[in-house]
Amino acid sequence: MIRVVPGDPRTPGATRLLQASHALMQSLFPGDSNHYLSIDALCTPQIRFFTAVENEDILGVGALAIKDGYGEVKSMFTDETARGRGVADMILARITQEAKTLGLPLLRLETGHSLHAAHRLYHRHGFESRGPFGDYPDDPNSLFMEKRL
């Protein structure tokens, strides 16, 4: 059974997935269009980091960054071998639950414009397109989304 639990980005399984995600983003987008957080940045008090675990294997990761007036979905990534099993749906549901528990009124995110599977995931969970927010530039390689809680 897959369960989503609070995790540590520095554990080997989580680090492996985060590094794979970073490498993929670097291969798809120019450097200034990559907005992922470093492993160290995911270890701050403003971040809630989650792992999807089956037995002892980490199948996916995701994080909630607590911002002023909203939460931001960060570092969503599922291991290639676990895709199609609902891992990303479970992680995003857990992030949403955490944001509601914290009393955040909405979730926002930035994702790559060509990551169509991610777009479908976010739309399934009620996210809608919006313009740039926070410190993000208006970048043609980015898609910005938001969901009211």
C-alpha atoms as an extended CHARMM CRD file, in Angstrom:
* protein
*
       149  EXT
         1         1  MET       CA              0.0000000000        0.0000000000        0.0000000000  PROA      1               0.0000000000
         2         2  ILE       CA              1.2420000000        3.4780000000       -0.9090000000  PROA      2               0.0000000000
         3         3  ARG       CA              1.0960000000        6.0960000000        1.8220000000  PROA      3               0.0000000000
         4         4  VAL       CA              2.0870000000        9.7610000000        1.7860000000  PROA      4               0.0000000000
         5         5  VAL       CA              4.0370000000       10.8550000000        4.8410000000  PROA      5               0.0000000000
         6         6  PRO       CA              6.1850000000       13.7960000000        5.9320000000  PROA      6               0.0000000000
         7         7  GLY       CA              9.7050000000       13.1980000000        4.6890000000  PROA      7               0.0000000000
         8         8  ASP       CA             13.2280000000       14.5460000000        4.5820000000  PROA      8               0.0000000000
         9         9  PRO       CA             14.6290000000       15.6620000000        1.2150000000  PROA      9               0.0000000000
        10        10  ARG       CA             18.0750000000       14.4940000000        2.3710000000  PROA      10              0.0000000000
        11        11  THR       CA             17.1380000000       10.8130000000        2.6060000000  PROA      11              0.0000000000
        12        12  PRO       CA             18.7180000000        8.8690000000       -0.2660000000  PROA      12              0.0000000000
        13        13  GLY       CA             15.4510000000        7.9520000000       -2.0140000000  PROA      13              0.0000000000
        14        14  ALA       CA             14.0770000000       11.4960000000       -1.8720000000  PROA      14              0.0000000000
        15        15  THR       CA             17.3970000000       13.0240000000       -2.9370000000  PROA      15              0.0000000000
        16        16  ARG       CA             17.5720000000       10.6250000000       -5.8920000000  PROA      16              0.0000000000
        17        17  LEU       CA             14.1140000000       11.7070000000       -7.0970000000  PROA      17              0.0000000000
        18        18  LEU       CA             14.8210000000       15.4050000000       -6.5820000000  PROA      18              0.0000000000
        19        19  GLN       CA             18.0890000000       15.1240000000       -8.5290000000  PROA      19              0.0000000000
        20        20  ALA       CA             16.2690000000       13.2760000000      -11.3330000000  PROA      20              0.0000000000
        21        21  SER       CA             13.6380000000       16.0240000000      -11.4100000000  PROA      21              0.0000000000
        22        22  HSD       CA             16.2900000000       18.7570000000      -11.5260000000  PROA      22              0.0000000000
        23        23  ALA       CA             18.1450000000       16.9770000000      -14.3320000000  PROA      23              0.0000000000
        24        24  LEU       CA             14.9210000000       16.6260000000      -16.3310000000  PROA      24              0.0000000000
        25        25  MET       CA             14.0640000000       20.3170000000      -15.9070000000  PROA      25              0.0000000000
        26        26  GLN       CA             17.5990000000       21.3070000000      -16.9450000000  PROA      26              0.0000000000
        27        27  SER       CA             17.2820000000       19.1720000000      -20.0790000000  PROA      27              0.0000000000
        28        28  LEU       CA             13.9130000000       20.6880000000      -21.0390000000  PROA      28              0.0000000000
        29        29  PHE       CA             14.2060000000       24.3860000000      -20.1700000000  PROA      29              0.0000000000
        30        30  PRO       CA             16.7970000000       27.1670000000      -20.2250000000  PROA      30              0.0000000000
        31        31  GLY       CA             18.5280000000       27.8110000000      -16.8970000000  PROA      31              0.0000000000
        32        32  ASP       CA             16.6340000000       31.0010000000      -16.0630000000  PROA      32              0.0000000000
        33        33  SER       CA             13.3340000000       29.1390000000      -16.5950000000  PROA      33              0.0000000000
        34        34  ASN       CA             14.1120000000       26.5580000000      -13.8960000000  PROA      34              0.0000000000
        35        35  HSD       CA             12.5570000000       27.5050000000      -10.5700000000  PROA      35              0.0000000000
        36        36  TYR       CA             13.0250000000       24.3390000000       -8.5330000000  PROA      36              0.0000000000
        37        37  LEU       CA             14.2270000000       24.5110000000       -4.9370000000  PROA      37              0.0000000000
        38        38  SER       CA             17.5660000000       23.0440000000       -3.9210000000  PROA      38              0.0000000000
        39        39  ILE       CA             17.5780000000       20.1700000000       -1.4540000000  PROA      39              0.0000000000
        40        40  ASP       CA             18.8210000000       22.5540000000        1.2470000000  PROA      40              0.0000000000
        41        41  ALA       CA             16.0290000000       25.0370000000        0.4820000000  PROA      41              0.0000000000
        42        42  LEU       CA             13.4990000000       22.2010000000        0.9520000000  PROA      42              0.0000000000
        43        43  CYS       CA             14.7860000000       21.7480000000        4.5310000000  PROA      43              0.0000000000
        44        44  THR       CA             13.6010000000       25.1010000000        5.9100000000  PROA      44              0.0000000000
        45        45  PRO       CA             10.7590000000       25.6700000000        8.3990000000  PROA      45              0.0000000000
        46        46  GLN       CA              8.5850000000       27.2460000000        5.6560000000  PROA      46              0.0000000000
        47        47  ILE       CA              8.5030000000       23.9620000000        3.7210000000  PROA      47              0.0000000000
        48        48  ARG       CA              6.3900000000       20.8680000000        4.3440000000  PROA      48              0.0000000000
        49        49  PHE       CA              8.0200000000       18.0180000000        2.3940000000  PROA      49              0.0000000000
        50        50  PHE       CA              6.1600000000       14.7840000000        1.6510000000  PROA      50              0.0000000000
        51        51  THR       CA              7.1300000000       11.4040000000        0.2570000000  PROA      51              0.0000000000
        52        52  ALA       CA              4.9640000000        8.6660000000       -1.2270000000  PROA      52              0.0000000000
        53        53  VAL       CA              6.2390000000        5.4190000000        0.2380000000  PROA      53              0.0000000000
        54        54  GLU       CA              5.5190000000        1.7700000000       -0.5380000000  PROA      54              0.0000000000
        55        55  ASN       CA              7.2550000000       -0.6670000000        1.7670000000  PROA      55              0.0000000000
        56        56  GLU       CA             10.5660000000        1.1760000000        2.1730000000  PROA      56              0.0000000000
        57        57  ASP       CA             10.6970000000        2.6090000000       -1.3630000000  PROA      57              0.0000000000
        58        58  ILE       CA             10.1210000000        6.3120000000       -2.0190000000  PROA      58              0.0000000000
        59        59  LEU       CA              7.9750000000        6.5070000000       -5.1650000000  PROA      59              0.0000000000
        60        60  GLY       CA              7.3440000000       10.2410000000       -5.2910000000  PROA      60              0.0000000000
        61        61  VAL       CA              7.9450000000       13.5840000000       -3.6280000000  PROA      61              0.0000000000
        62        62  GLY       CA              6.2180000000       16.9340000000       -3.2920000000  PROA      62              0.0000000000
        63        63  ALA       CA              6.3480000000       19.9960000000       -1.0970000000  PROA      63              0.0000000000
        64        64  LEU       CA              4.2400000000       22.8370000000        0.2150000000  PROA      64              0.0000000000
        65        65  ALA       CA              6.0230000000       26.1820000000        0.5290000000  PROA      65              0.0000000000
        66        66  ILE       CA              4.2410000000       28.3900000000        3.0540000000  PROA      66              0.0000000000
        67        67  LYS       CA              4.0610000000       31.9250000000        1.6830000000  PROA      67              0.0000000000
        68        68  ASP       CA              2.4040000000       35.1140000000        2.9030000000  PROA      68              0.0000000000
        69        69  GLY       CA             -1.2920000000       34.5010000000        2.1820000000  PROA      69              0.0000000000
        70        70  TYR       CA             -0.9850000000       31.2980000000        0.1290000000  PROA      70              0.0000000000
        71        71  GLY       CA              0.8070000000       28.0020000000       -0.2690000000  PROA      71              0.0000000000
        72        72  GLU       CA              2.9350000000       27.0430000000       -3.2370000000  PROA      72              0.0000000000
        73        73  VAL       CA              3.2000000000       23.5160000000       -4.6250000000  PROA      73              0.0000000000
        74        74  LYS       CA              6.8680000000       22.6700000000       -5.2380000000  PROA      74              0.0000000000
        75        75  SER       CA              9.0790000000       19.7200000000       -6.1720000000  PROA      75              0.0000000000
        76        76  MET       CA              6.3810000000       17.3610000000       -7.4550000000  PROA      76              0.0000000000
        77        77  PHE       CA              8.0320000000       14.3130000000       -9.0160000000  PROA      77              0.0000000000
        78        78  THR       CA              7.1920000000       10.6220000000       -9.3530000000  PROA      78              0.0000000000
        79        79  ASP       CA              9.6770000000        7.8320000000      -10.0100000000  PROA      79              0.0000000000
        80        80  GLU       CA              9.4200000000        6.5490000000      -13.5820000000  PROA      80              0.0000000000
        81        81  THR       CA              8.6390000000        3.0310000000      -12.3370000000  PROA      81              0.0000000000
        82        82  ALA       CA              5.6520000000        4.2720000000      -10.3050000000  PROA      82              0.0000000000
        83        83  ARG       CA              3.9530000000        6.4740000000      -12.9000000000  PROA      83              0.0000000000
        84        84  GLY       CA              0.3360000000        5.6870000000      -13.6460000000  PROA      84              0.0000000000
        85        85  ARG       CA             -0.3350000000        4.4340000000      -10.1030000000  PROA      85              0.0000000000
        86        86  GLY       CA             -1.8440000000        7.6370000000       -8.6940000000  PROA      86              0.0000000000
        87        87  VAL       CA              1.2500000000        8.6580000000       -6.7390000000  PROA      87              0.0000000000
        88        88  ALA       CA              1.1570000000       12.3080000000       -7.8480000000  PROA      88              0.0000000000
        89        89  ASP       CA             -2.5820000000       12.4950000000       -7.0840000000  PROA      89              0.0000000000
        90        90  MET       CA             -1.9250000000       11.2200000000       -3.5490000000  PROA      90              0.0000000000
        91        91  ILE       CA              0.9190000000       13.6620000000       -2.9410000000  PROA      91              0.0000000000
        92        92  LEU       CA             -1.0600000000       16.6270000000       -4.2690000000  PROA      92              0.0000000000
        93        93  ALA       CA             -4.0540000000       15.6480000000       -2.1180000000  PROA      93              0.0000000000
        94        94  ARG       CA             -1.7650000000       15.5410000000        0.9450000000  PROA      94              0.0000000000
        95        95  ILE       CA             -0.2850000000       18.9560000000        0.1000000000  PROA      95              0.0000000000
        96        96  THR       CA             -3.8120000000       20.3400000000       -0.2670000000  PROA      96              0.0000000000
        97        97  GLN       CA             -4.8210000000       18.8330000000        3.0690000000  PROA      97              0.0000000000
        98        98  GLU       CA             -1.7840000000       20.3780000000        4.7660000000  PROA      98              0.0000000000
        99        99  ALA       CA             -2.5330000000       23.8030000000        3.2560000000  PROA      99              0.0000000000
       100       100  LYS       CA             -6.1200000000       23.6130000000        4.5430000000  PROA      100             0.0000000000
       101       101  THR       CA             -4.8980000000       22.5460000000        7.9990000000  PROA      101             0.0000000000
       102       102  LEU       CA             -2.6270000000       25.5980000000        8.0370000000  PROA      102             0.0000000000
       103       103  GLY       CA             -5.5680000000       27.8320000000        7.0850000000  PROA      103             0.0000000000
       104       104  LEU       CA             -4.0890000000       28.9090000000        3.7570000000  PROA      104             0.0000000000
       105       105  PRO       CA             -6.7640000000       30.3330000000        1.4360000000  PROA      105             0.0000000000
       106       106  LEU       CA             -5.2420000000       29.1420000000       -1.8380000000  PROA      106             0.0000000000
       107       107  LEU       CA             -2.5290000000       27.1400000000       -3.5370000000  PROA      107             0.0000000000
       108       108  ARG       CA             -0.4090000000       28.3990000000       -6.4110000000  PROA      108             0.0000000000
       109       109  LEU       CA              2.2110000000       26.7810000000       -8.5980000000  PROA      109             0.0000000000
       110       110  GLU       CA              4.5630000000       27.2800000000      -11.4950000000  PROA      110             0.0000000000
       111       111  THR       CA              5.2660000000       24.4520000000      -13.9040000000  PROA      111             0.0000000000
       112       112  GLY       CA              6.8560000000       24.0480000000      -17.3040000000  PROA      112             0.0000000000
       113       113  HSD       CA              4.6800000000       24.9700000000      -20.2830000000  PROA      113             0.0000000000
       114       114  SER       CA              5.3860000000       21.6250000000      -21.9970000000  PROA      114             0.0000000000
       115       115  LEU       CA              4.7540000000       19.3280000000      -19.0020000000  PROA      115             0.0000000000
       116       116  HSD       CA              1.3150000000       18.2180000000      -20.1830000000  PROA      116             0.0000000000
       117       117  ALA       CA              0.9300000000       15.3200000000      -17.7270000000  PROA      117             0.0000000000
       118       118  ALA       CA              1.4900000000       17.8100000000      -14.8810000000  PROA      118             0.0000000000
       119       119  HSD       CA             -1.0730000000       20.1860000000      -16.3860000000  PROA      119             0.0000000000
       120       120  ARG       CA             -3.6530000000       17.3610000000      -16.4670000000  PROA      120             0.0000000000
       121       121  LEU       CA             -2.8910000000       16.4680000000      -12.8390000000  PROA      121             0.0000000000
       122       122  TYR       CA             -3.3430000000       20.0400000000      -11.6400000000  PROA      122             0.0000000000
       123       123  HSD       CA             -6.5420000000       20.5640000000      -13.6550000000  PROA      123             0.0000000000
       124       124  ARG       CA             -7.9640000000       17.3290000000      -12.1680000000  PROA      124             0.0000000000
       125       125  HSD       CA             -7.3530000000       18.7920000000       -8.7340000000  PROA      125             0.0000000000
       126       126  GLY       CA             -9.1520000000       22.0530000000       -9.5010000000  PROA      126             0.0000000000
       127       127  PHE       CA             -6.2510000000       24.3210000000      -10.4510000000  PROA      127             0.0000000000
       128       128  GLU       CA             -6.8740000000       27.0380000000      -13.0290000000  PROA      128             0.0000000000
       129       129  SER       CA             -4.4590000000       29.0630000000      -15.1200000000  PROA      129             0.0000000000
       130       130  ARG       CA             -3.3850000000       32.4800000000      -13.8810000000  PROA      130             0.0000000000
       131       131  GLY       CA             -0.5630000000       34.9530000000      -14.4580000000  PROA      131             0.0000000000
       132       132  PRO       CA              2.8210000000       35.0670000000      -12.7440000000  PROA      132             0.0000000000
       133       133  PHE       CA              2.9080000000       35.5550000000       -8.9720000000  PROA      133             0.0000000000
       134       134  GLY       CA              5.5100000000       36.2260000000       -6.2940000000  PROA      134             0.0000000000
       135       135  ASP       CA              8.9820000000       36.7290000000       -7.7490000000  PROA      135             0.0000000000
       136       136  TYR       CA              8.3380000000       34.7540000000      -10.9420000000  PROA      136             0.0000000000
       137       137  PRO       CA              8.9510000000       36.5890000000      -14.2160000000  PROA      137             0.0000000000
       138       138  ASP       CA              6.4540000000       36.4050000000      -17.0620000000  PROA      138             0.0000000000
       139       139  ASP       CA              8.2460000000       33.5180000000      -18.8040000000  PROA      139             0.0000000000
       140       140  PRO       CA              6.9410000000       31.7860000000      -21.9500000000  PROA      140             0.0000000000
       141       141  ASN       CA              8.3940000000       28.5150000000      -20.5880000000  PROA      141             0.0000000000
       142       142  SER       CA              6.2060000000       28.7020000000      -17.4840000000  PROA      142             0.0000000000
       143       143  LEU       CA              2.5690000000       27.9750000000      -16.7730000000  PROA      143             0.0000000000
       144       144  PHE       CA              1.1160000000       29.4470000000      -13.5800000000  PROA      144             0.0000000000
       145       145  MET       CA             -1.9030000000       27.9810000000      -11.8020000000  PROA      145             0.0000000000
       146       146  GLU       CA             -4.0160000000       28.5660000000       -8.7110000000  PROA      146             0.0000000000
       147       147  LYS       CA             -6.6650000000       26.7830000000       -6.6520000000  PROA      147             0.0000000000
       148       148  ARG       CA             -8.8740000000       28.3610000000       -3.9920000000  PROA      148             0.0000000000
       149       149  LEU       CA             -9.2230000000       26.2290000000       -0.8760000000  PROA      149             0.0000000000
